[in-house]
Amino acid sequence: MRVKITLECTDCKQRNYNLMKDKKAHPERMETKKYCKFCRKHTTHKETK
């Protein structure tokens, strides 16, 4: 089952990315380094509800 998730910047707390994720294959929360246009640098982004 694929669900929509939102990624939030850990530095400025802005919600920057919307993705689709397979909940059965990856039940844990996603965390990745992505570019934040508000911070203007690569930061860690975590999955939110």
Wavefront OBJ file of the C-alpha trace (Angstrom):
o trace
v 0.000 0.000 0.000
v 1.533 3.312 -1.085
v 0.811 6.395 1.007
v 1.614 10.103 0.669
v 4.223 11.449 3.084
v 5.611 14.930 3.744
v 9.257 15.684 4.522
v 10.106 18.459 6.974
v 13.443 20.262 7.322
v 14.983 19.648 10.754
v 16.619 23.106 10.831
v 13.838 25.533 9.844
v 10.818 23.167 10.271
v 9.435 23.975 6.808
v 7.584 21.203 4.966
v 9.304 21.069 1.583
v 8.709 17.714 -0.110
v 5.722 15.448 -0.787
v 6.522 11.842 -1.707
v 4.899 8.428 -2.065
v 6.146 5.541 0.078
v 5.407 1.825 0.289
v 4.210 1.348 3.890
v 4.650 -2.452 3.902
v 8.250 -2.436 2.646
v 9.346 0.532 4.833
v 7.174 0.888 7.963
v 9.712 3.104 9.788
v 9.837 6.884 9.342
v 11.932 8.126 6.452
v 14.943 10.409 6.974
v 17.107 11.759 4.146
v 19.372 14.655 3.188
v 17.702 17.019 0.726
v 18.014 20.627 -0.384
v 15.982 23.165 1.598
v 15.143 26.275 -0.424
v 14.455 28.250 2.759
v 17.820 27.445 4.412
v 19.564 27.449 1.006
v 21.608 24.351 1.877
v 21.353 20.564 2.156
v 19.785 19.531 5.468
v 18.259 16.433 7.004
v 14.545 16.037 6.267
v 12.291 13.776 8.343
v 8.904 12.280 7.567
v 5.909 13.946 9.230
v 2.294 12.838 9.538
l 1 2 3 4 5 6 7 8 9 10 11 12 13 14 15 16 17 18 19 20 21 22 23 24 25 26 27 28 29 30 31 32 33 34 35 36 37 38 39 40 41 42 43 44 45 46 47 48 49
